């Protein structure tokens, strides 16, 4: 299978993830980047959305996860997002980055992120 790359980056969603009570109460924005390995050849030949990954529907599904049930760690959140991507029949592998730019860190910083890569089994 040819593998091409579909990337969705900068998906900003308010969530309530974190180990501290104030993170769960107030929440904060998380930024999600995903890169999906898939073949786009059939979609390119047919010019039909049903032959590729609908990135609008993907964005909605990922946003629902981030805005949904809180977890302590962004590592856990990244795993849930990767699982959702891999559940799509055309996706062979995914790279997910979860950014937490408002993480409760005493030092000045620009961003904290976790990146994972997973493949279909």
Buried (B, 14 or more C-beta within 10 A) or exposed (E): EEEBEBEBEEBEBEBBBBEEEEBBEEBBEBBBBBBBBBBBEBBEEEEEEEBBBEBEEBBEBBBEBBBBEBBEEBEBBBBBBBEBBBEBEBBBBBBBBBBBBBBEEEEEEEEBBBEBEBEBE
